[in-house]
Amino acid sequence: MNAMKDEPRVAPIVKRNIHSLILANRRSEAARGRQEKAADWLTFFSGTMIFVYIHGAWFAMWMLLNAGVAGLPTFDPFPFGLLTMMVSLEAIFLSTFVLISQNRSAALADRRSDLDLQTNLLTEHEITRVLRLTKAISDHLGLTVDDDEAELIELEKDVSPQGIVEELKKQSAIGRRRSEGTRHGQHEEDKLKSAIKGRQRS
């Protein structure tokens, strides 16, 4: 009984959300084509120690067979040009498979980011409505709030995503200009120091 009481209880809404996320992930996995599944499997397998062991054994056996051990005929003598070509081709294909998997992961990350943005906007909208309702109740009851009235008015406004994007662009441009100005000033300072040193030497 005590063990059951000590277990953390999860709200039904949380369980429902977790179940929905699991179903969404399963649908996304099921929607993959054969090529995407093959690329994901090869990307996963190439990142395991089994892949390393197989290649280590392959390279060691190849080099031993082509080192003339026990009088065996060699088919790819040192510096193992055929082995180098095969490994280079394998690296090209593996990098392509990795890029395919990364593109798919990036697309999934973009969709999740869009979902997070929509959820955050909905949450902000709901909080704004709650704040307005709370302020209306406070005014109706004649309660006084010590907080800054101007700040409350700003918080009661809905956030414009486009306005946030424009402000981010504006601040980023200002930051780049300041950084370029700092680099230019440092460059001029270095030139001045070099000129002074040259005069002192002369």
C-alpha positions as CSV (number, residue, x, y, z in Angstrom):
1,M,0.0,0.0,0.0
2,N,2.8,2.4,0.9
3,A,4.5,1.7,-2.4
4,M,1.4,2.5,-4.3
5,K,0.9,5.7,-2.4
6,D,4.6,6.8,-3.1
7,E,4.2,6.3,-6.8
8,P,3.8,9.6,-8.7
9,R,0.4,9.9,-10.2
10,V,0.1,11.2,-13.8
11,A,-2.9,13.2,-14.7
12,P,-5.2,11.7,-17.4
13,I,-4.6,14.6,-19.7
14,V,-0.9,14.0,-19.6
15,K,-1.4,10.3,-20.3
16,R,-3.6,11.2,-23.2
17,N,-1.0,13.6,-24.6
18,I,1.7,11.0,-24.3
19,H,-0.4,8.5,-26.1
20,S,-1.2,10.9,-28.9
21,L,2.5,11.7,-29.4
22,I,3.4,8.0,-29.5
23,L,0.7,7.4,-32.1
24,A,1.9,10.3,-34.2
25,N,5.5,9.0,-34.1
26,R,4.3,5.5,-35.1
27,R,2.3,7.0,-38.0
28,S,5.4,8.9,-39.1
29,E,7.5,5.8,-39.0
30,A,4.9,3.8,-40.9
31,A,4.7,6.5,-43.6
32,R,8.4,6.0,-44.5
33,G,9.1,4.4,-47.9
34,R,11.5,1.5,-48.5
35,Q,14.3,3.8,-49.5
36,E,13.9,5.9,-46.4
37,K,13.8,2.8,-44.2
38,A,16.9,1.4,-45.9
39,A,18.8,4.7,-45.5
40,D,17.8,5.0,-41.8
41,W,18.9,1.3,-41.1
42,L,22.2,1.8,-42.9
43,T,22.8,5.1,-41.0
44,F,22.0,3.4,-37.7
45,F,24.1,0.3,-38.5
46,S,27.1,2.4,-39.6
47,G,27.1,4.0,-36.1
48,T,27.5,0.8,-34.2
49,M,30.5,-1.0,-32.9
50,I,29.6,-4.1,-34.9
51,F,30.2,-2.0,-38.1
52,V,33.6,-1.1,-36.7
53,Y,34.5,-4.8,-35.8
54,I,33.4,-6.0,-39.3
55,H,35.6,-3.4,-41.0
56,G,38.5,-4.1,-38.7
57,A,38.4,-7.8,-39.5
58,W,37.9,-7.1,-43.2
59,F,40.9,-4.7,-43.4
60,A,43.2,-7.1,-41.4
61,M,42.3,-10.1,-43.5
62,W,42.7,-8.1,-46.7
63,M,46.2,-6.9,-45.7
64,L,47.3,-10.3,-44.5
65,L,46.2,-12.0,-47.7
66,N,48.0,-9.4,-49.8
67,A,51.2,-9.4,-47.6
68,G,52.3,-12.7,-49.1
69,V,51.9,-14.6,-45.8
70,A,52.3,-18.4,-46.1
71,G,53.1,-18.0,-49.8
72,L,49.5,-17.1,-50.8
73,P,49.1,-15.2,-54.1
74,T,48.4,-11.5,-53.8
75,F,45.7,-9.8,-55.7
76,D,46.0,-6.3,-54.3
77,P,49.6,-5.6,-53.3
78,F,50.7,-2.7,-51.1
79,P,49.6,0.1,-51.0
80,F,46.3,-1.7,-51.5
81,G,44.8,0.4,-54.3
82,L,41.8,-1.8,-54.8
83,L,41.0,-1.7,-51.1
84,T,41.4,2.1,-51.1
85,M,39.0,2.4,-54.0
86,M,36.4,0.2,-52.4
87,V,36.6,2.1,-49.1
88,S,36.3,5.4,-50.9
89,L,33.1,4.2,-52.7
90,E,31.7,2.9,-49.4
91,A,32.4,6.3,-47.8
92,I,30.6,8.1,-50.6
93,F,27.5,5.9,-50.3
94,L,27.4,6.0,-46.5
95,S,27.7,9.8,-46.5
96,T,24.7,9.9,-48.9
97,F,22.6,7.6,-46.7
98,V,23.5,9.8,-43.7
99,L,22.4,12.9,-45.5
100,I,19.1,11.3,-46.5
101,S,18.4,10.4,-42.9
102,Q,19.5,13.9,-41.7
103,N,17.1,15.5,-44.3
104,R,14.3,13.4,-43.0
105,S,15.2,14.2,-39.4
106,A,15.4,17.9,-40.2
107,A,11.9,17.8,-41.8
108,L,10.5,16.1,-38.7
109,A,12.2,18.7,-36.5
110,D,10.7,21.5,-38.6
111,R,7.2,20.0,-38.2
112,R,7.7,19.7,-34.4
113,S,9.0,23.3,-34.3
114,D,5.9,24.5,-36.1
115,L,3.8,22.5,-33.6
116,D,5.7,24.1,-30.7
117,L,5.1,27.5,-32.2
118,Q,1.4,27.0,-32.6
119,T,1.1,25.6,-29.1
120,N,3.0,28.5,-27.7
121,L,0.9,31.0,-29.6
122,L,-2.3,29.3,-28.3
123,T,-0.9,29.3,-24.8
124,E,-0.1,33.0,-25.1
125,H,-3.6,33.8,-26.4
126,E,-5.2,31.9,-23.5
127,I,-3.0,33.6,-20.9
128,T,-3.9,37.0,-22.4
129,R,-7.6,36.2,-22.1
130,V,-7.1,35.1,-18.5
131,L,-5.2,38.3,-17.7
132,R,-8.0,40.4,-19.2
133,L,-10.6,38.4,-17.3
134,T,-8.6,38.7,-14.0
135,K,-8.2,42.5,-14.5
136,A,-12.0,42.8,-15.2
137,I,-12.8,40.9,-12.0
138,S,-10.3,43.1,-10.1
139,D,-11.8,46.3,-11.4
140,H,-15.3,45.0,-10.6
141,L,-14.4,44.3,-7.0
142,G,-12.5,47.6,-6.7
143,L,-9.2,46.0,-5.9
144,T,-6.0,47.9,-6.4
145,V,-2.9,46.4,-8.0
146,D,0.5,47.7,-7.2
147,D,2.0,46.6,-10.5
148,D,2.8,49.0,-13.3
149,E,-0.4,49.8,-15.2
150,A,1.4,50.4,-18.5
151,E,3.0,47.0,-18.2
152,L,-0.4,45.3,-17.6
153,I,-1.8,47.1,-20.6
154,E,1.0,45.8,-22.8
155,L,0.6,42.2,-21.4
156,E,-3.1,42.3,-22.3
157,K,-2.3,42.8,-25.9
158,D,-2.1,39.8,-28.2
159,V,1.4,39.0,-29.5
160,S,1.9,39.3,-33.2
161,P,4.2,36.6,-34.6
162,Q,5.1,38.8,-37.6
163,G,6.0,41.6,-35.3
164,I,8.3,39.3,-33.3
165,V,10.0,38.1,-36.6
166,E,10.5,41.7,-37.8
167,E,12.0,42.7,-34.4
168,L,14.3,39.7,-34.4
169,K,15.5,40.7,-37.9
170,K,16.0,44.3,-36.8
171,Q,18.0,43.4,-33.7
172,S,20.1,40.9,-35.7
173,A,20.9,43.6,-38.3
174,I,21.9,46.0,-35.5
175,G,24.1,43.3,-34.0
176,R,25.8,42.6,-37.3
177,R,26.5,46.3,-37.9
178,R,28.0,46.6,-34.4
179,S,30.1,43.6,-35.0
180,E,31.4,44.8,-38.3
181,G,32.0,48.2,-36.8
182,T,34.1,46.6,-34.0
183,R,36.1,44.6,-36.5
184,H,36.7,47.7,-38.6
185,G,37.8,49.7,-35.6
186,Q,40.1,46.9,-34.5
187,H,41.6,46.8,-38.0
188,E,42.2,50.6,-38.0
189,E,43.8,50.3,-34.6
190,D,46.1,47.5,-35.8
191,K,47.1,49.6,-38.8
192,L,47.9,52.6,-36.5
193,K,50.0,50.4,-34.2
194,S,51.9,49.0,-37.2
195,A,52.6,52.5,-38.5
196,I,53.8,53.7,-35.1
197,K,56.2,50.7,-34.9
198,G,57.5,51.4,-38.4
199,R,58.3,55.0,-37.5
200,Q,60.0,54.0,-34.3
201,R,62.2,51.5,-36.2
202,S,63.1,54.1,-38.8
